[in-house]
Amino acid sequence: MDIFLQQLINGLVLGSIYALVALGYTMVYGILGLINFAHGDIVMVGALTALTVITGLAGGAVPVPLILGLALLAAVLVCMALGLTIERAAYR
């Protein structure tokens, strides 16, 4: 029963990720009328940004919730800047 519950949660998490990806494609296509295949690249840059912040701040006296918050903020800002750059370069 324990394995079933773990697999159920894994399935829900993976399904949620797929739903977010589909929602991103749908929103971009619905607004611009063009498909943006750079979603995966932008997500990877955000993940690497968060990893860099976490690695840089880990091991010190900084509390873990603050590290995670800063990593999230940095990833959002970098992804936002990259998305705006791609939108201005490719769609306009």
MDTraj code that builds the backbone (N, CA, C; nanometers):
import mdtraj as md
import numpy as np

residues = "MET ASP ILE PHE LEU GLN GLN LEU ILE ASN GLY LEU VAL LEU GLY SER ILE TYR ALA LEU VAL ALA LEU GLY TYR THR MET VAL TYR GLY ILE LEU GLY LEU ILE ASN PHE ALA HIS GLY ASP ILE VAL MET VAL GLY ALA LEU THR ALA LEU THR VAL ILE THR GLY LEU ALA GLY GLY ALA VAL PRO VAL PRO LEU ILE LEU GLY LEU ALA LEU LEU ALA ALA VAL LEU VAL CYS MET ALA LEU GLY LEU THR ILE GLU ARG ALA ALA TYR ARG".split()
xyz = np.array([
    [0.0815, -0.1193, 0.0000],
    [0.0000, 0.0000, 0.0000],
    [0.0860, 0.1259, 0.0000],
    [0.2011, 0.1179, 0.0646],
    [0.2906, 0.2325, 0.0722],
    [0.3452, 0.2681, -0.0662],
    [0.3805, 0.1669, -0.1439],
    [0.4328, 0.1911, -0.2790],
    [0.3236, 0.2501, -0.3681],
    [0.2019, 0.2005, -0.3525],
    [0.0908, 0.2544, -0.4310],
    [0.0709, 0.4027, -0.4028],
    [0.0757, 0.4420, -0.2773],
    [0.0578, 0.5825, -0.2408],
    [0.1711, 0.6688, -0.2968],
    [0.2936, 0.6188, -0.2915],
    [0.4071, 0.6930, -0.3473],
    [0.3919, 0.7106, -0.4979],
    [0.3510, 0.6039, -0.5669],
    [0.3339, 0.6130, -0.7117],
    [0.2166, 0.7037, -0.7486],
    [0.1134, 0.7038, -0.6666],
    [0.0010, 0.7937, -0.6900],
    [0.0448, 0.9396, -0.6784],
    [0.1226, 0.9704, -0.5774],
    [0.1730, 1.1071, -0.5599],
    [0.2684, 1.1434, -0.6734],
    [0.3560, 1.0504, -0.7129],
    [0.4462, 1.0760, -0.8257],
    [0.3674, 1.1047, -0.9533],
    [0.2620, 1.0287, -0.9766],
    [0.1790, 1.0508, -1.0945],
    [0.1099, 1.1857, -1.0921],
    [0.0616, 1.2258, -0.9758],
    [-0.0030, 1.3566, -0.9642],
    [0.0957, 1.4707, -0.9864],
    [0.2162, 1.4561, -0.9335],
    [0.3184, 1.5598, -0.9518],
    [0.3579, 1.5696, -1.0991],
    [0.3822, 1.4559, -1.1629],
    [0.4207, 1.4571, -1.3041],
    [0.3071, 1.5094, -1.3914],
    [0.1847, 1.4706, -1.3607],
    [0.0699, 1.5220, -1.4347],
    [0.0537, 1.6722, -1.4184],
    [0.0836, 1.7230, -1.2997],
    [0.0767, 1.8677, -1.2771],
    [0.1813, 1.9416, -1.3596],
    [0.2996, 1.8833, -1.3698],
    [0.4045, 1.9450, -1.4515],
    [0.3631, 1.9468, -1.5980],
    [0.3092, 1.8350, -1.6473],
    [0.2606, 1.8306, -1.7857],
    [0.1495, 1.9332, -1.8084],
    [0.0615, 1.9494, -1.7105],
    [-0.0467, 2.0465, -1.7239],
    [0.0075, 2.1892, -1.7301],
    [0.1100, 2.2197, -1.6503],
    [0.1694, 2.3537, -1.6547],
    [0.2363, 2.3811, -1.7891],
    [0.3039, 2.2808, -1.8436],
    [0.3671, 2.2969, -1.9751],
    [0.2603, 2.3209, -2.0815],
    [0.1548, 2.2408, -2.0792],
    [0.0466, 2.2577, -2.1762],
    [-0.0211, 2.3933, -2.1606],
    [-0.0391, 2.4376, -2.0376],
    [-0.0992, 2.5684, -2.0132],
    [-0.0110, 2.6803, -2.0680],
    [0.1204, 2.6671, -2.0514],
    [0.2128, 2.7667, -2.1059],
    [0.2064, 2.7743, -2.2572],
    [0.2077, 2.6581, -2.3231],
    [0.1967, 2.6566, -2.4692],
    [0.0633, 2.7155, -2.5146],
    [-0.0445, 2.6798, -2.4464],
    [-0.1771, 2.7276, -2.4843],
    [-0.1891, 2.8783, -2.4672],
    [-0.1365, 2.9312, -2.3576],
    [-0.1451, 3.0753, -2.3350],
    [-0.0648, 3.1526, -2.4385],
    [0.0566, 3.1067, -2.4672],
    [0.1394, 3.1776, -2.5652],
    [0.0761, 3.1700, -2.7033],
    [0.0286, 3.0519, -2.7418],
    [-0.0325, 3.0381, -2.8739],
    [-0.1630, 3.1168, -2.8828],
    [-0.2400, 3.1182, -2.7764],
    [-0.3663, 3.1907, -2.7779],
    [-0.3476, 3.3411, -2.7862],
    [-0.2444, 3.3927, -2.7232],
    [-0.2223, 3.5374, -2.7220],
    [-0.1486, 3.5839, -2.8473],
    [-0.0399, 3.5148, -2.8823],
    [0.0433, 3.5592, -2.9937],
    [0.0078, 3.4952, -3.1268],
    [-0.0564, 3.3794, -3.1226],
    [-0.0837, 3.3071, -3.2463],
    [0.0384, 3.2336, -3.2981],
    [0.1456, 3.2322, -3.2210],
    [0.2687, 3.1614, -3.2561],
    [0.3051, 3.0677, -3.1422],
    [0.3670, 2.9561, -3.1765],
    [0.4073, 2.8612, -3.0732],
    [0.5505, 2.8927, -3.0303],
    [0.5766, 2.8818, -2.9025],
    [0.7091, 2.9092, -2.8477],
    [0.7692, 2.7778, -2.7994],
    [0.8647, 2.7251, -2.8739],
    [0.9279, 2.5992, -2.8360],
    [1.0456, 2.6204, -2.7417],
    [1.0642, 2.7401, -2.6915],
    [1.1753, 2.7687, -2.6009],
    [1.1355, 2.7540, -2.4545],
    [1.0167, 2.7029, -2.4267],
    [0.9741, 2.6866, -2.2873],
    [1.0709, 2.5981, -2.2104],
    [1.1113, 2.4877, -2.2690],
    [1.2038, 2.3965, -2.2013],
    [1.3370, 2.4615, -2.1717],
    [1.3855, 2.5407, -2.2653],
    [1.5125, 2.6102, -2.2443],
    [1.5018, 2.7125, -2.1315],
    [1.3921, 2.7831, -2.1277],
    [1.3733, 2.8831, -2.0227],
    [1.3616, 2.8161, -1.8864],
    [1.2914, 2.7041, -1.8804],
    [1.2794, 2.6303, -1.7542],
    [1.4160, 2.5810, -1.7082],
    [1.4977, 2.5328, -1.8018],
    [1.6307, 2.4835, -1.7658],
    [1.7196, 2.5969, -1.7144],
    [1.7121, 2.7134, -1.7755],
    [1.7898, 2.8277, -1.7268],
    [1.7441, 2.8663, -1.5861],
    [1.6141, 2.8619, -1.5612],
    [1.5635, 2.8912, -1.4275],
    [1.6108, 2.7902, -1.3246],
    [1.6105, 2.6623, -1.3619],
    [1.6573, 2.5584, -1.2694],
    [1.8058, 2.5739, -1.2399],
    [1.8840, 2.6041, -1.3415],
    [2.0278, 2.6229, -1.3198],
    [2.0559, 2.7493, -1.2384],
    [1.9749, 2.8529, -1.2573],
    [1.9895, 2.9734, -1.1758],
    [1.9609, 2.9432, -1.0294],
    [1.8524, 2.8703, -1.0042],
    [1.8188, 2.8342, -0.8662],
    [1.9267, 2.7455, -0.8058],
    [1.9782, 2.6512, -0.8836],
    [2.0850, 2.5637, -0.8339],
    [2.2105, 2.6433, -0.8007],
    [2.2434, 2.7413, -0.8829],
    [2.3605, 2.8246, -0.8578],
    [2.3447, 2.9046, -0.7286],
    [2.2263, 2.9611, -0.7077],
    [2.2020, 3.0380, -0.5850],
    [2.2068, 2.9467, -0.4634],
    [2.1445, 2.8307, -0.4721],
    [2.1434, 2.7376, -0.3589],
    [2.2839, 2.6897, -0.3278],
    [2.3607, 2.6555, -0.4299],
    [2.4980, 2.6095, -0.4088],
    [2.5849, 2.7201, -0.3509],
    [2.5651, 2.8424, -0.3972],
    [2.6456, 2.9535, -0.3476],
    [2.6164, 2.9902, -0.2031],
    [2.4929, 2.9722, -0.1603],
    [2.4557, 3.0120, -0.0243],
    [2.4547, 2.8963, 0.0751],
    [2.4630, 2.7739, 0.0271],
    [2.4555, 2.6579, 0.1167],
    [2.5833, 2.6457, 0.1988],
    [2.5701, 2.5887, 0.3156],
    [2.6851, 2.5650, 0.4010],
    [2.7190, 2.6802, 0.4927],
    [2.6517, 2.7899, 0.4776],
    [2.6792, 2.9051, 0.5629],
    [2.5772, 2.9163, 0.6741],
    [2.5652, 3.0364, 0.7256],
    [2.4728, 3.0611, 0.8356],
    [2.3363, 3.1081, 0.7867],
    [2.3126, 3.0992, 0.6565],
    [2.1863, 3.1451, 0.6005],
    [2.0811, 3.0355, 0.6199],
    [1.9640, 3.0688, 0.6735],
    [1.8609, 2.9670, 0.6931],
    [1.8071, 2.9128, 0.5602],
    [1.7674, 2.7871, 0.5615],
    [1.7224, 2.7195, 0.4398],
    [1.6011, 2.7879, 0.3759],
    [1.4982, 2.8293, 0.4502],
    [1.3859, 2.8971, 0.3834],
    [1.4277, 3.0249, 0.3104],
    [1.5229, 3.0977, 0.3650],
    [1.5716, 3.2184, 0.2982],
    [1.6471, 3.1821, 0.1706],
    [1.7275, 3.0766, 0.1760],
    [1.8001, 3.0314, 0.0568],
    [1.7019, 2.9923, -0.0530],
    [1.5991, 2.9156, -0.0174],
    [1.5008, 2.8729, -0.1172],
    [1.4223, 2.9913, -0.1725],
    [1.3893, 3.0869, -0.0879],
    [1.3197, 3.2063, -0.1345],
    [1.4040, 3.2891, -0.2298],
    [1.5311, 3.3061, -0.1962],
    [1.6212, 3.3804, -0.2853],
    [1.6429, 3.3067, -0.4169],
    [1.6526, 3.1739, -0.4101],
    [1.6691, 3.0950, -0.5322],
    [1.5467, 3.1082, -0.6217],
    [1.4287, 3.1042, -0.5617],
    [1.3058, 3.1203, -0.6388],
    [1.2977, 3.2590, -0.7007],
    [1.3298, 3.3608, -0.6238],
    [1.3266, 3.4978, -0.6745],
    [1.4258, 3.5170, -0.7890],
    [1.5473, 3.4652, -0.7727],
    [1.6482, 3.4775, -0.8783],
    [1.6044, 3.4042, -1.0043],
    [1.5484, 3.2842, -0.9885],
    [1.5042, 3.2072, -1.1049],
    [1.3911, 3.2786, -1.1782],
    [1.2980, 3.3353, -1.1037],
    [1.1865, 3.4073, -1.1661],
    [1.2373, 3.5295, -1.2417],
    [1.3272, 3.6050, -1.1811],
    [1.3785, 3.7260, -1.2469],
    [1.4582, 3.6929, -1.3725],
    [1.5429, 3.5901, -1.3651],
    [1.6224, 3.5515, -1.4823],
    [1.5319, 3.4995, -1.5936],
    [1.4346, 3.4166, -1.5592],
    [1.3428, 3.3637, -1.6605],
    [1.2562, 3.4738, -1.7209],
    [1.2172, 3.5699, -1.6394],
    [1.1387, 3.6813, -1.6906],
    [1.2207, 3.7630, -1.7903],
    [1.3450, 3.7919, -1.7561],
    [1.4313, 3.8679, -1.8470],
    [1.4570, 3.7905, -1.9758],
    [1.4809, 3.6603, -1.9639],
    [1.5043, 3.5790, -2.0831],
    [1.3790, 3.5706, -2.1691],
    [1.2637, 3.5549, -2.1070],
    [1.1385, 3.5498, -2.1817],
    [1.1090, 3.6799, -2.2544],
    [1.1335, 3.7919, -2.1876],
    [1.1135, 3.9215, -2.2533],
    [1.2096, 3.9409, -2.3696],
    [1.3339, 3.8961, -2.3517],
    [1.4321, 3.9066, -2.4598],
    [1.3911, 3.8225, -2.5796],
    [1.3484, 3.7009, -2.5553],
    [1.3046, 3.6136, -2.6648],
    [1.1808, 3.6717, -2.7323],
    [1.0890, 3.7239, -2.6531],
    [0.9670, 3.7800, -2.7103],
    [0.9968, 3.9010, -2.7983],
    [1.0880, 3.9850, -2.7543],
    [1.1214, 4.1038, -2.8342],
    [1.2033, 4.0687, -2.9579],
    [1.2899, 3.9684, -2.9464],
    [1.3749, 3.9323, -3.0596],
    [1.3014, 3.8468, -3.1623],
    [1.2153, 3.7575, -3.1180],
    [1.1566, 3.6614, -3.2102],
    [1.0172, 3.6996, -3.2588],
    [0.9403, 3.7678, -3.1775],
    [0.8005, 3.7902, -3.2118],
    [0.7702, 3.9310, -3.2596],
    [0.8630, 4.0223, -3.2460],
    [0.8359, 4.1595, -3.2909],
    [0.9232, 4.1973, -3.4055],
])
top = md.Topology()
chain = top.add_chain()
for i, resn in enumerate(residues, 1):
    res = top.add_residue(resn, chain, resSeq=i)
    for name in ("N", "CA", "C"):
        top.add_atom(name, md.element.get_by_symbol(name[0]), res)
traj = md.Trajectory(xyz[None], top)
